[in-house]
Amino acid sequence: MLKTKKKQAVVKKHQIHDKDTGSPEVQVAILSTRIDELAKHLKEHKKDNHSRRGLLKMVADRRTHLKYLERKNKSRYETVVKKLELK
């Protein structure tokens, strides 16, 4: 679970304008942060299948956001992928 301060820092780093909290870039960044934290948790707790299912859902959701962004604006997609070091 992301703490408020950490989430605000991620949003501030990836937002397009001052009040941007829902653009695909911000959503992908937040999901990536949550995925990283959950992956660390699962390395320690290997049998936590409930959290593993949540991780898979988040990865699929992030993939969907990235596909949308790639389809709508290729340059923004490439910027996000490079900034988050996804591929």
GIMOBEL-V952967 format. One record per residue. RES is the residue in one small letter. PSI is psi as a letter, one per 40 degrees, with the letter a starting at -180 (* if undefined). Layout:
{{RES/PSI} {RES/PSI}}
This chain:
{{m/h} {l/h} {k/i} {t/d} {k/d} {k/d} {k/d} {q/d} {a/d} {v/d} {v/d} {k/d} {k/d} {h/e} {q/i} {i/d} {h/i} {d/d} {k/e} {d/h} {t/e} {g/e} {s/i} {p/d} {e/d} {v/d} {q/d} {v/d} {a/d} {i/d} {l/d} {s/d} {t/d} {r/d} {i/d} {d/d} {e/d} {l/d} {a/d} {k/d} {h/d} {l/d} {k/d} {e/d} {h/g} {k/d} {k/e} {d/g} {n/d} {h/d} {s/d} {r/d} {r/d} {g/d} {l/d} {l/d} {k/d} {m/d} {v/d} {a/d} {d/d} {r/d} {r/d} {t/d} {h/d} {l/d} {k/d} {y/d} {l/d} {e/d} {r/d} {k/d} {n/g} {k/d} {s/d} {r/d} {y/d} {e/d} {t/d} {v/d} {v/d} {k/d} {k/d} {l/e} {e/f} {l/d} {k/*}}
